[in-house]
Amino acid sequence: SLAVLAFDVISADPEARFFADGFREDLITALAKIDTLAVASRSPALREQAFGNRYLIGGSVRTAGKHIRITAQLI
C-alpha cells in the first residue's frame, strides 16, 4: 500500500499551493489505476493514515517565474 503526502511548497507565489495540491491529486489518480497497488484515499488526516502504509511518496514544489521544479521521493 502507498500514501501520497501533501507536497511542501517552497515558493512565495500564492498559486504554488494550488499547483502542488493539483499535482498530488493527479499523482494519486494515476497511481490508483495500477491494479496491484493500494493507494490511500485523499484525506486531511492522511499523515495519520500514512503510518499504516508500506510506502510513502513525499516531496516539494518550487516555482520561480515560469519555471517549476518538483522533487519527489519514495520512502
All heavy atoms as a GROMACS GRO file, in nm:
protein
  570
    1SER      N    1   0.084  -0.118   0.000
    1SER     CA    2   0.000   0.000   0.000
    1SER      C    3   0.088   0.124   0.000
    1SER      O    4   0.203   0.121   0.040
    1SER     CB    5  -0.092  -0.001   0.121
    1SER     OG    6  -0.018   0.004   0.240
    2LEU      N    7   0.031   0.234  -0.047
    2LEU     CA    8   0.107   0.356  -0.069
    2LEU      C    9   0.023   0.478  -0.030
    2LEU      O   10  -0.097   0.480  -0.054
    2LEU     CB   11   0.143   0.365  -0.217
    2LEU     CG   12   0.210   0.490  -0.264
    2LEU    CD1   13   0.359   0.463  -0.280
    2LEU    CD2   14   0.153   0.534  -0.396
    3ALA      N   15   0.087   0.577   0.028
    3ALA     CA   16   0.022   0.705   0.059
    3ALA      C   17   0.102   0.816  -0.005
    3ALA      O   18   0.225   0.813  -0.004
    3ALA     CB   19   0.012   0.726   0.209
    4VAL      N   20   0.033   0.913  -0.062
    4VAL     CA   21   0.098   1.029  -0.121
    4VAL      C   22   0.072   1.147  -0.027
    4VAL      O   23  -0.043   1.189  -0.009
    4VAL     CB   24   0.043   1.061  -0.262
    4VAL    CG1   25   0.115   1.182  -0.320
    4VAL    CG2   26   0.060   0.940  -0.354
    5LEU      N   27   0.177   1.196   0.035
    5LEU     CA   28   0.165   1.307   0.128
    5LEU      C   29   0.154   1.439   0.052
    5LEU      O   30   0.191   1.448  -0.065
    5LEU     CB   31   0.288   1.311   0.219
    5LEU     CG   32   0.315   1.184   0.300
    5LEU    CD1   33   0.447   1.198   0.375
    5LEU    CD2   34   0.202   1.157   0.396
    6ALA      N   35   0.105   1.541   0.119
    6ALA     CA   36   0.100   1.675   0.059
    6ALA      C   37   0.242   1.720   0.029
    6ALA      O   38   0.334   1.698   0.109
    6ALA     CB   39   0.032   1.772   0.154
    7PHE      N   40   0.261   1.781  -0.086
    7PHE     CA   41   0.393   1.829  -0.125
    7PHE      C   42   0.420   1.963  -0.057
    7PHE      O   43   0.330   2.048  -0.050
    7PHE     CB   44   0.402   1.844  -0.277
    7PHE     CG   45   0.427   1.714  -0.348
    7PHE    CD1   46   0.337   1.610  -0.342
    7PHE    CD2   47   0.544   1.695  -0.420
    7PHE    CE1   48   0.361   1.489  -0.405
    7PHE    CE2   49   0.570   1.575  -0.485
    7PHE     CZ   50   0.478   1.472  -0.477
    8ASP      N   51   0.540   1.982  -0.006
    8ASP     CA   52   0.580   2.109   0.053
    8ASP      C   53   0.593   2.212  -0.058
    8ASP      O   54   0.638   2.179  -0.168
    8ASP     CB   55   0.714   2.096   0.125
    8ASP     CG   56   0.707   2.006   0.246
    8ASP    OD1   57   0.600   2.000   0.310
    8ASP    OD2   58   0.808   1.940   0.276
    9VAL      N   59   0.556   2.334  -0.030
    9VAL     CA   60   0.567   2.442  -0.128
    9VAL      C   61   0.682   2.533  -0.085
    9VAL      O   62   0.682   2.587   0.025
    9VAL     CB   63   0.437   2.523  -0.138
    9VAL    CG1   64   0.454   2.640  -0.232
    9VAL    CG2   65   0.324   2.433  -0.185
   10ILE      N   66   0.780   2.545  -0.172
   10ILE     CA   67   0.897   2.630  -0.146
   10ILE      C   68   0.890   2.744  -0.246
   10ILE      O   69   0.958   2.744  -0.348
   10ILE     CB   70   1.027   2.550  -0.159
   10ILE    CG1   71   1.021   2.426  -0.071
   10ILE    CG2   72   1.147   2.636  -0.125
   10ILE    CD1   73   1.132   2.328  -0.093
   11SER      N   74   0.802   2.840  -0.217
   11SER     CA   75   0.781   2.950  -0.310
   11SER      C   76   0.699   3.058  -0.242
   11SER      O   77   0.617   3.028  -0.155
   11SER     CB   78   0.707   2.899  -0.434
   11SER     OG   79   0.672   3.007  -0.517
   12ALA      N   80   0.720   3.181  -0.282
   12ALA     CA   81   0.639   3.291  -0.232
   12ALA      C   82   0.513   3.309  -0.317
   12ALA      O   83   0.424   3.384  -0.281
   12ALA     CB   84   0.721   3.420  -0.233
   13ASP      N   85   0.504   3.240  -0.429
   13ASP     CA   86   0.391   3.251  -0.520
   13ASP      C   87   0.267   3.188  -0.454
   13ASP      O   88   0.267   3.069  -0.423
   13ASP     CB   89   0.423   3.179  -0.651
   13ASP     CG   90   0.312   3.187  -0.754
   13ASP    OD1   91   0.207   3.248  -0.725
   13ASP    OD2   92   0.332   3.134  -0.864
   14PRO      N   93   0.160   3.265  -0.434
   14PRO     CA   94   0.041   3.210  -0.368
   14PRO      C   95  -0.028   3.100  -0.449
   14PRO      O   96  -0.100   3.018  -0.392
   14PRO     CB   97  -0.050   3.331  -0.351
   14PRO     CG   98   0.000   3.434  -0.444
   14PRO     CD   99   0.146   3.405  -0.467
   15GLU      N  100  -0.006   3.094  -0.579
   15GLU     CA  101  -0.068   2.991  -0.661
   15GLU      C  102   0.009   2.860  -0.658
   15GLU      O  103  -0.038   2.758  -0.709
   15GLU     CB  104  -0.086   3.040  -0.804
   15GLU     CG  105  -0.187   3.153  -0.812
   15GLU     CD  106  -0.238   3.175  -0.951
   15GLU    OE1  107  -0.223   3.086  -1.036
   15GLU    OE2  108  -0.295   3.282  -0.973
   16ALA      N  109   0.127   2.860  -0.598
   16ALA     CA  110   0.208   2.738  -0.593
   16ALA      C  111   0.139   2.630  -0.510
   16ALA      O  112   0.149   2.512  -0.542
   16ALA     CB  113   0.347   2.769  -0.538
   17ARG      N  114   0.068   2.666  -0.404
   17ARG     CA  115  -0.004   2.568  -0.322
   17ARG      C  116  -0.113   2.501  -0.405
   17ARG      O  117  -0.132   2.381  -0.402
   17ARG     CB  118  -0.065   2.635  -0.197
   17ARG     CG  119  -0.162   2.551  -0.116
   17ARG     CD  120  -0.119   2.412  -0.073
   17ARG     NE  121   0.009   2.404  -0.010
   17ARG     CZ  122   0.082   2.290  -0.003
   17ARG    NH1  123   0.037   2.178  -0.055
   17ARG    NH2  124   0.198   2.289   0.055
   18PHE      N  125  -0.186   2.581  -0.483
   18PHE     CA  126  -0.290   2.528  -0.571
   18PHE      C  127  -0.229   2.429  -0.670
   18PHE      O  128  -0.283   2.320  -0.691
   18PHE     CB  129  -0.358   2.644  -0.645
   18PHE     CG  130  -0.463   2.601  -0.743
   18PHE    CD1  131  -0.588   2.561  -0.700
   18PHE    CD2  132  -0.436   2.599  -0.879
   18PHE    CE1  133  -0.685   2.520  -0.790
   18PHE    CE2  134  -0.532   2.558  -0.970
   18PHE     CZ  135  -0.657   2.519  -0.925
   19PHE      N  136  -0.115   2.464  -0.729
   19PHE     CA  137  -0.048   2.375  -0.823
   19PHE      C  138  -0.003   2.246  -0.754
   19PHE      O  139  -0.023   2.136  -0.805
   19PHE     CB  140   0.073   2.445  -0.886
   19PHE     CG  141   0.149   2.356  -0.979
   19PHE    CD1  142   0.108   2.339  -1.110
   19PHE    CD2  143   0.261   2.288  -0.935
   19PHE    CE1  144   0.177   2.254  -1.196
   19PHE    CE2  145   0.331   2.203  -1.019
   19PHE     CZ  146   0.289   2.186  -1.150
   20ALA      N  147   0.058   2.259  -0.635
   20ALA     CA  148   0.108   2.142  -0.562
   20ALA      C  149  -0.006   2.047  -0.525
   20ALA      O  150   0.008   1.925  -0.537
   20ALA     CB  151   0.184   2.186  -0.437
   21ASP      N  152  -0.118   2.102  -0.482
   21ASP     CA  153  -0.233   2.018  -0.447
   21ASP      C  154  -0.288   1.947  -0.571
   21ASP      O  155  -0.324   1.829  -0.565
   21ASP     CB  156  -0.343   2.101  -0.381
   21ASP     CG  157  -0.305   2.150  -0.243
   21ASP    OD1  158  -0.210   2.095  -0.184
   21ASP    OD2  159  -0.371   2.244  -0.194
   22GLY      N  160  -0.293   2.017  -0.682
   22GLY     CA  161  -0.340   1.956  -0.807
   22GLY      C  162  -0.247   1.847  -0.856
   22GLY      O  163  -0.291   1.742  -0.903
   23PHE      N  164  -0.117   1.871  -0.842
   23PHE     CA  165  -0.019   1.770  -0.882
   23PHE      C  166  -0.036   1.644  -0.798
   23PHE      O  167  -0.034   1.532  -0.849
   23PHE     CB  168   0.124   1.825  -0.868
   23PHE     CG  169   0.228   1.724  -0.901
   23PHE    CD1  170   0.258   1.693  -1.033
   23PHE    CD2  171   0.296   1.657  -0.800
   23PHE    CE1  172   0.353   1.597  -1.064
   23PHE    CE2  173   0.391   1.561  -0.830
   23PHE     CZ  174   0.420   1.531  -0.962
   24ARG      N  175  -0.055   1.661  -0.668
   24ARG     CA  176  -0.074   1.547  -0.578
   24ARG      C  177  -0.200   1.469  -0.618
   24ARG      O  178  -0.197   1.345  -0.624
   24ARG     CB  179  -0.086   1.596  -0.435
   24ARG     CG  180  -0.117   1.485  -0.337
   24ARG     CD  181  -0.125   1.539  -0.195
   24ARG     NE  182  -0.169   1.436  -0.106
   24ARG     CZ  183  -0.276   1.445  -0.028
   24ARG    NH1  184  -0.348   1.555  -0.028
   24ARG    NH2  185  -0.311   1.346   0.048
   25GLU      N  186  -0.309   1.539  -0.646
   25GLU     CA  187  -0.433   1.473  -0.688
   25GLU      C  188  -0.411   1.392  -0.817
   25GLU      O  189  -0.458   1.278  -0.828
   25GLU     CB  190  -0.543   1.576  -0.709
   25GLU     CG  191  -0.590   1.643  -0.582
   25GLU     CD  192  -0.661   1.546  -0.488
   25GLU    OE1  193  -0.740   1.462  -0.537
   25GLU    OE2  194  -0.637   1.555  -0.367
   26ASP      N  195  -0.341   1.452  -0.913
   26ASP     CA  196  -0.314   1.382  -1.039
   26ASP      C  197  -0.226   1.260  -1.017
   26ASP      O  198  -0.246   1.155  -1.079
   26ASP     CB  199  -0.247   1.476  -1.139
   26ASP     CG  200  -0.341   1.584  -1.191
   26ASP    OD1  201  -0.464   1.571  -1.170
   26ASP    OD2  202  -0.291   1.680  -1.252
   27LEU      N  203  -0.129   1.271  -0.928
   27LEU     CA  204  -0.040   1.158  -0.896
   27LEU      C  205  -0.119   1.045  -0.830
   27LEU      O  206  -0.103   0.928  -0.867
   27LEU     CB  207   0.074   1.206  -0.807
   27LEU     CG  208   0.179   1.102  -0.769
   27LEU    CD1  209   0.245   1.042  -0.892
   27LEU    CD2  210   0.284   1.166  -0.677
   28ILE      N  211  -0.205   1.079  -0.735
   28ILE     CA  212  -0.287   0.978  -0.668
   28ILE      C  213  -0.376   0.906  -0.770
   28ILE      O  214  -0.388   0.784  -0.770
   28ILE     CB  215  -0.371   1.040  -0.556
   28ILE    CG1  216  -0.280   1.082  -0.439
   28ILE    CG2  217  -0.478   0.944  -0.506
   28ILE    CD1  218  -0.350   1.167  -0.334
   29THR      N  219  -0.439   0.984  -0.858
   29THR     CA  220  -0.527   0.927  -0.960
   29THR      C  221  -0.451   0.832  -1.052
   29THR      O  222  -0.499   0.722  -1.083
   29THR     CB  223  -0.594   1.039  -1.042
   29THR    OG1  224  -0.671   1.121  -0.952
   29THR    CG2  225  -0.684   0.982  -1.150
   30ALA      N  226  -0.333   0.872  -1.095
   30ALA     CA  227  -0.253   0.788  -1.184
   30ALA      C  228  -0.209   0.660  -1.114
   30ALA      O  229  -0.216   0.551  -1.172
   30ALA     CB  230  -0.132   0.866  -1.234
   31LEU      N  231  -0.164   0.670  -0.990
   31LEU     CA  232  -0.119   0.552  -0.916
   31LEU      C  233  -0.235   0.457  -0.885
   31LEU      O  234  -0.217   0.336  -0.883
   31LEU     CB  235  -0.049   0.594  -0.787
   31LEU     CG  236   0.085   0.664  -0.804
   31LEU    CD1  237   0.132   0.724  -0.672
   31LEU    CD2  238   0.189   0.569  -0.860
   32ALA      N  239  -0.353   0.512  -0.863
   32ALA     CA  240  -0.470   0.429  -0.831
   32ALA      C  241  -0.512   0.341  -0.948
   32ALA      O  242  -0.582   0.241  -0.930
   32ALA     CB  243  -0.586   0.517  -0.787
   33LYS      N  244  -0.468   0.373  -1.068
   33LYS     CA  245  -0.500   0.292  -1.186
   33LYS      C  246  -0.419   0.164  -1.193
   33LYS      O  247  -0.448   0.076  -1.273
   33LYS     CB  248  -0.480   0.374  -1.312
   33LYS     CG  249  -0.580   0.487  -1.326
   33LYS     CD  250  -0.555   0.569  -1.449
   33LYS     CE  251  -0.654   0.683  -1.459
   33LYS     NZ  252  -0.630   0.768  -1.576
   34ILE      N  253  -0.316   0.152  -1.110
   34ILE     CA  254  -0.234   0.031  -1.107
   34ILE      C  255  -0.305  -0.072  -1.018
   34ILE      O  256  -0.320  -0.051  -0.898
   34ILE     CB  257  -0.092   0.062  -1.053
   34ILE    CG1  258  -0.025   0.168  -1.142
   34ILE    CG2  259  -0.009  -0.066  -1.044
   34ILE    CD1  260   0.105   0.222  -1.086
   35ASP      N  261  -0.349  -0.180  -1.079
   35ASP     CA  262  -0.432  -0.279  -1.009
   35ASP      C  263  -0.365  -0.340  -0.888
   35ASP      O  264  -0.433  -0.373  -0.790
   35ASP     CB  265  -0.473  -0.390  -1.106
   35ASP     CG  266  -0.568  -0.341  -1.213
   35ASP    OD1  267  -0.639  -0.242  -1.190
   35ASP    OD2  268  -0.570  -0.402  -1.322
   36THR      N  269  -0.237  -0.359  -0.892
   36THR     CA  270  -0.168  -0.428  -0.782
   36THR      C  271  -0.123  -0.333  -0.672
   36THR      O  272  -0.054  -0.376  -0.579
   36THR     CB  273  -0.045  -0.503  -0.837
   36THR    OG1  274   0.040  -0.410  -0.904
   36THR    CG2  275  -0.088  -0.612  -0.934
   37LEU      N  276  -0.163  -0.207  -0.678
   37LEU     CA  277  -0.119  -0.107  -0.581
   37LEU      C  278  -0.240  -0.050  -0.508
   37LEU      O  279  -0.336  -0.005  -0.571
   37LEU     CB  280  -0.044   0.004  -0.653
   37LEU     CG  281   0.024   0.110  -0.569
   37LEU    CD1  282   0.131   0.048  -0.481
   37LEU    CD2  283   0.087   0.214  -0.661
   38ALA      N  284  -0.237  -0.055  -0.377
   38ALA     CA  285  -0.344   0.006  -0.296
   38ALA      C  286  -0.297   0.145  -0.256
   38ALA      O  287  -0.196   0.161  -0.189
   38ALA     CB  288  -0.370  -0.079  -0.172
   39VAL      N  289  -0.372   0.246  -0.299
   39VAL     CA  290  -0.335   0.385  -0.273
   39VAL      C  291  -0.431   0.441  -0.169
   39VAL      O  292  -0.553   0.429  -0.182
   39VAL     CB  293  -0.341   0.469  -0.402
   39VAL    CG1  294  -0.302   0.613  -0.375
   39VAL    CG2  295  -0.250   0.409  -0.508
   40ALA      N  296  -0.376   0.502  -0.063
   40ALA     CA  297  -0.458   0.560   0.042
   40ALA      C  298  -0.544   0.672  -0.015
   40ALA      O  299  -0.503   0.746  -0.104
   40ALA     CB  300  -0.370   0.614   0.155
   41SER      N  301  -0.664   0.686   0.040
   41SER     CA  302  -0.756   0.788  -0.009
   41SER      C  303  -0.708   0.928   0.026
   41SER      O  304  -0.625   0.946   0.114
   41SER     CB  305  -0.894   0.766   0.053
   41SER     OG  306  -0.887   0.786   0.192
   42ARG      N  307  -0.764   1.025  -0.043
   42ARG     CA  308  -0.733   1.165  -0.015
   42ARG      C  309  -0.805   1.202   0.113
   42ARG      O  310  -0.925   1.190   0.123
   42ARG     CB  311  -0.783   1.253  -0.128
   42ARG     CG  312  -0.720   1.220  -0.260
   42ARG     CD  313  -0.809   1.277  -0.371
   42ARG     NE  314  -0.762   1.236  -0.502
   42ARG     CZ  315  -0.801   1.128  -0.565
   42ARG    NH1  316  -0.888   1.048  -0.511
   42ARG    NH2  317  -0.754   1.099  -0.684
   43SER      N  318  -0.731   1.247   0.211
   43SER     CA  319  -0.792   1.278   0.339
   43SER      C  320  -0.710   1.383   0.411
   43SER      O  321  -0.586   1.382   0.404
   43SER     CB  322  -0.797   1.150   0.424
   43SER     OG  323  -0.823   1.181   0.557
   44PRO      N  324  -0.775   1.475   0.483
   44PRO     CA  325  -0.699   1.572   0.561
   44PRO      C  326  -0.612   1.505   0.668
   44PRO      O  327  -0.512   1.559   0.709
   44PRO     CB  328  -0.806   1.659   0.626
   44PRO     CG  329  -0.931   1.633   0.552
   44PRO     CD  330  -0.916   1.497   0.489
   45ALA      N  331  -0.654   1.387   0.713
   45ALA     CA  332  -0.580   1.315   0.817
   45ALA      C  333  -0.481   1.216   0.757
   45ALA      O  334  -0.444   1.118   0.819
   45ALA     CB  335  -0.677   1.243   0.909
   46LEU      N  336  -0.437   1.242   0.634
   46LEU     CA  337  -0.352   1.145   0.565
   46LEU      C  338  -0.222   1.121   0.638
   46LEU      O  339  -0.172   1.010   0.640
   46LEU     CB  340  -0.323   1.191   0.422
   46LEU     CG  341  -0.242   1.091   0.339
   46LEU    CD1  342  -0.317   0.959   0.328
   46LEU    CD2  343  -0.213   1.145   0.202
   47ARG      N  344  -0.165   1.222   0.703
   47ARG     CA  345  -0.040   1.199   0.775
   47ARG      C  346  -0.057   1.092   0.881
   47ARG      O  347   0.031   1.012   0.905
   47ARG     CB  348   0.011   1.329   0.837
   47ARG     CG  349   0.062   1.425   0.734
   47ARG     CD  350   0.170   1.512   0.790
   47ARG     NE  351   0.215   1.605   0.690
   47ARG     CZ  352   0.323   1.592   0.617
   47ARG    NH1  353   0.399   1.487   0.633
   47ARG    NH2  354   0.357   1.681   0.528
   48GLU      N  355  -0.175   1.087   0.945
   48GLU     CA  356  -0.200   0.981   1.043
   48GLU      C  357  -0.223   0.848   0.973
   48GLU      O  358  -0.178   0.744   1.020
   48GLU     CB  359  -0.321   1.019   1.129
   48GLU     CG  360  -0.291   1.136   1.220
   48GLU     CD  361  -0.414   1.218   1.250
   48GLU    OE1  362  -0.526   1.168   1.232
   48GLU    OE2  363  -0.396   1.333   1.292
   49GLN      N  364  -0.292   0.850   0.859
   49GLN     CA  365  -0.316   0.728   0.781
   49GLN      C  366  -0.185   0.673   0.726
   49GLN      O  367  -0.170   0.554   0.708
   49GLN     CB  368  -0.405   0.758   0.661
   49GLN     CG  369  -0.552   0.757   0.685
   49GLN     CD  370  -0.624   0.775   0.553
   49GLN    OE1  371  -0.589   0.864   0.476
   49GLN    NE2  372  -0.722   0.693   0.528
   50ALA      N  373  -0.092   0.761   0.696
   50ALA     CA  374   0.031   0.723   0.626
   50ALA      C  375   0.110   0.617   0.700
   50ALA      O  376   0.176   0.534   0.638
   50ALA     CB  377   0.118   0.847   0.602
   51PHE      N  378   0.101   0.615   0.832
   51PHE     CA  379   0.182   0.521   0.909
   51PHE      C  380   0.141   0.376   0.886
   51PHE      O  381   0.218   0.286   0.910
   51PHE     CB  382   0.178   0.556   1.057
   51PHE     CG  383   0.244   0.688   1.086
   51PHE    CD1  384   0.169   0.797   1.127
   51PHE    CD2  385   0.380   0.704   1.069
   51PHE    CE1  386   0.229   0.918   1.152
   51PHE    CE2  387   0.441   0.826   1.093
   51PHE     CZ  388   0.365   0.934   1.135
   52GLY      N  389   0.021   0.353   0.837
   52GLY     CA  390  -0.023   0.217   0.810
   52GLY      C  391   0.013   0.168   0.670
   52GLY      O  392  -0.019   0.056   0.634
   53ASN      N  393   0.080   0.251   0.592
   53ASN     CA  394   0.115   0.216   0.455
   53ASN      C  395   0.260   0.170   0.447
   53ASN      O  396   0.345   0.216   0.523
   53ASN     CB  397   0.092   0.335   0.362
   53ASN     CG  398  -0.054   0.362   0.345
   53ASN    OD1  399  -0.123   0.290   0.275
   53ASN    ND2  400  -0.104   0.463   0.415
   54ARG      N  401   0.284   0.083   0.352
   54ARG     CA  402   0.419   0.032   0.335
   54ARG      C  403   0.512   0.136   0.272
   54ARG      O  404   0.629   0.143   0.305
   54ARG     CB  405   0.415  -0.094   0.248
   54ARG     CG  406   0.548  -0.160   0.235
   54ARG     CD  407   0.535  -0.294   0.169
   54ARG     NE  408   0.666  -0.358   0.171
   54ARG     CZ  409   0.687  -0.479   0.129
   54ARG    NH1  410   0.588  -0.552   0.083
   54ARG    NH2  411   0.806  -0.530   0.132
   55TYR      N  412   0.458   0.215   0.181
   55TYR     CA  413   0.538   0.316   0.111
   55TYR      C  414   0.473   0.453   0.123
   55TYR      O  415   0.350   0.464   0.130
   55TYR     CB  416   0.553   0.281  -0.037
   55TYR     CG  417   0.622   0.150  -0.061
   55TYR    CD1  418   0.550   0.038  -0.099
   55TYR    CD2  419   0.760   0.138  -0.046
   55TYR    CE1  420   0.613  -0.084  -0.121
   55TYR    CE2  421   0.824   0.018  -0.068
   55TYR     CZ  422   0.750  -0.093  -0.105
   55TYR     OH  423   0.812  -0.213  -0.126
   56LEU      N  424   0.555   0.555   0.121
   56LEU     CA  425   0.510   0.694   0.120
   56LEU      C  426   0.577   0.767   0.006
   56LEU      O  427   0.694   0.741  -0.025
   56LEU     CB  428   0.548   0.765   0.250
   56LEU     CG  429   0.496   0.707   0.381
   56LEU    CD1  430   0.555   0.785   0.498
   56LEU    CD2  431   0.346   0.711   0.384
   57ILE      N  432   0.504   0.857  -0.057
   57ILE     CA  433   0.565   0.948  -0.154
   57ILE      C  434   0.548   1.088  -0.098
   57ILE      O  435   0.438   1.128  -0.059
   57ILE     CB  436   0.497   0.938  -0.292
   57ILE    CG1  437   0.524   0.802  -0.354
   57ILE    CG2  438   0.548   1.050  -0.384
   57ILE    CD1  439   0.461   0.782  -0.490
   58GLY      N  440   0.656   1.160  -0.091
   58GLY     CA  441   0.655   1.298  -0.044
   58GLY      C  442   0.749   1.379  -0.130
   58GLY      O  443   0.828   1.325  -0.207
   59GLY      N  444   0.741   1.510  -0.117
   59GLY     CA  445   0.831   1.592  -0.196
   59GLY      C  446   0.800   1.739  -0.182
   59GLY      O  447   0.735   1.781  -0.087
   60SER      N  448   0.846   1.815  -0.280
   60SER     CA  449   0.826   1.959  -0.275
   60SER      C  450   0.804   2.014  -0.416
   60SER      O  451   0.839   1.952  -0.515
   60SER     CB  452   0.946   2.028  -0.211
   60SER     OG  453   1.062   2.010  -0.290
   61VAL      N  454   0.743   2.133  -0.418
   61VAL     CA  455   0.721   2.207  -0.541
   61VAL      C  456   0.785   2.343  -0.521
   61VAL      O  457   0.761   2.410  -0.421
   61VAL     CB  458   0.570   2.223  -0.571
   61VAL    CG1  459   0.549   2.316  -0.689
   61VAL    CG2  460   0.507   2.088  -0.596
   62ARG      N  461   0.867   2.382  -0.616
   62ARG     CA  462   0.936   2.510  -0.611
   62ARG      C  463   0.909   2.583  -0.743
   62ARG      O  464   0.924   2.526  -0.850
   62ARG     CB  465   1.086   2.486  -0.594
   62ARG     CG  466   1.169   2.606  -0.576
   62ARG     CD  467   1.315   2.567  -0.561
   62ARG     NE  468   1.328   2.462  -0.461
   62ARG     CZ  469   1.425   2.458  -0.371
   62ARG    NH1  470   1.518   2.548  -0.369
   62ARG    NH2  471   1.430   2.360  -0.285
   63THR      N  472   0.867   2.708  -0.734
   63THR     CA  473   0.843   2.786  -0.854
   63THR      C  474   0.931   2.910  -0.855
   63THR      O  475   0.963   2.966  -0.751
   63THR     CB  476   0.696   2.830  -0.865
   63THR    OG1  477   0.663   2.912  -0.754
   63THR    CG2  478   0.602   2.710  -0.870
   64ALA      N  479   0.970   2.949  -0.974
   64ALA     CA  480   1.048   3.071  -0.996
   64ALA      C  481   1.011   3.123  -1.133
   64ALA      O  482   1.055   3.068  -1.235
   64ALA     CB  483   1.197   3.044  -0.985
   65GLY      N  484   0.926   3.224  -1.136
   65GLY     CA  485   0.880   3.274  -1.265
   65GLY      C  486   0.801   3.168  -1.338
   65GLY      O  487   0.706   3.113  -1.285
   66LYS      N  488   0.842   3.138  -1.461
   66LYS     CA  489   0.774   3.036  -1.541
   66LYS      C  490   0.828   2.896  -1.517
   66LYS      O  491   0.780   2.800  -1.576
   66LYS     CB  492   0.787   3.070  -1.690
   66LYS     CG  493   0.715   3.196  -1.729
   66LYS     CD  494   0.728   3.220  -1.877
   66LYS     CE  495   0.657   3.348  -1.917
   66LYS     NZ  496   0.668   3.374  -2.060
   67HIS      N  497   0.926   2.883  -1.431
   67HIS     CA  498   0.989   2.754  -1.406
   67HIS      C  499   0.929   2.687  -1.283
   67HIS      O  500   0.901   2.752  -1.183
   67HIS     CB  501   1.140   2.771  -1.385
   67HIS     CG  502   1.208   2.832  -1.503
   67HIS    ND1  503   1.241   2.759  -1.615
   67HIS    CD2  504   1.247   2.959  -1.528
   67HIS    CE1  505   1.299   2.838  -1.703
   67HIS    NE2  506   1.303   2.961  -1.653
   68ILE      N  507   0.912   2.556  -1.293
   68ILE     CA  508   0.860   2.476  -1.183
   68ILE      C  509   0.954   2.358  -1.164
   68ILE      O  510   0.990   2.290  -1.260
   68ILE     CB  511   0.719   2.424  -1.213
   68ILE    CG1  512   0.622   2.541  -1.233
   68ILE    CG2  513   0.671   2.333  -1.101
   68ILE    CD1  514   0.487   2.498  -1.285
   69ARG      N  515   0.991   2.335  -1.039
   69ARG     CA  516   1.072   2.216  -1.007
   69ARG      C  517   0.997   2.134  -0.905
   69ARG      O  518   0.956   2.184  -0.800
   69ARG     CB  519   1.208   2.258  -0.949
   69ARG     CG  520   1.288   2.136  -0.903
   69ARG     CD  521   1.422   2.174  -0.853
   69ARG     NE  522   1.501   2.212  -0.968
   69ARG     CZ  523   1.623   2.261  -0.960
   69ARG    NH1  524   1.678   2.281  -0.843
   69ARG    NH2  525   1.690   2.292  -1.069
   70ILE      N  526   0.978   2.007  -0.939
   70ILE     CA  527   0.909   1.914  -0.850
   70ILE      C  528   1.008   1.807  -0.809
   70ILE      O  529   1.072   1.746  -0.894
   70ILE     CB  530   0.788   1.848  -0.919
   70ILE    CG1  531   0.687   1.955  -0.961
   70ILE    CG2  532   0.724   1.746  -0.828
   70ILE    CD1  533   0.578   1.902  -1.050
   71THR      N  534   1.022   1.786  -0.680
   71THR     CA  535   1.104   1.675  -0.632
   71THR      C  536   1.012   1.579  -0.558
   71THR      O  537   0.916   1.620  -0.492
   71THR     CB  538   1.215   1.722  -0.536
   71THR    OG1  539   1.155   1.786  -0.423
   71THR    CG2  540   1.310   1.819  -0.604
   72ALA      N  541   1.039   1.452  -0.573
   72ALA     CA  542   0.959   1.350  -0.505
   72ALA      C  543   1.050   1.237  -0.463
   72ALA      O  544   1.152   1.211  -0.528
   72ALA     CB  545   0.849   1.298  -0.597
   73GLN      N  546   1.012   1.174  -0.354
   73GLN     CA  547   1.089   1.057  -0.313
   73GLN      C  548   0.996   0.950  -0.260
   73GLN      O  549   0.893   0.981  -0.198
   73GLN     CB  550   1.196   1.092  -0.210
   73GLN     CG  551   1.146   1.144  -0.079
   73GLN     CD  552   1.262   1.175   0.013
   73GLN    OE1  553   1.374   1.195  -0.029
   73GLN    NE2  554   1.236   1.180   0.141
   74LEU      N  555   1.031   0.829  -0.287
   74LEU     CA  556   0.957   0.712  -0.240
   74LEU      C  557   1.027   0.663  -0.114
   74LEU      O  558   1.146   0.635  -0.117
   74LEU     CB  559   0.956   0.603  -0.348
   74LEU     CG  560   0.889   0.473  -0.311
   74LEU    CD1  561   0.740   0.493  -0.286
   74LEU    CD2  562   0.910   0.371  -0.421
   75ILE      N  563   0.951   0.656  -0.007
   75ILE     CA  564   1.009   0.615   0.122
   75ILE      C  565   0.948   0.482   0.161
   75ILE      O  566   0.828   0.462   0.154
   75ILE     CB  567   0.979   0.720   0.231
   75ILE    CG1  568   1.031   0.856   0.188
   75ILE    CG2  569   1.036   0.678   0.364
   75ILE    CD1  570   0.979   0.970   0.271
   0.00000   0.00000   0.00000
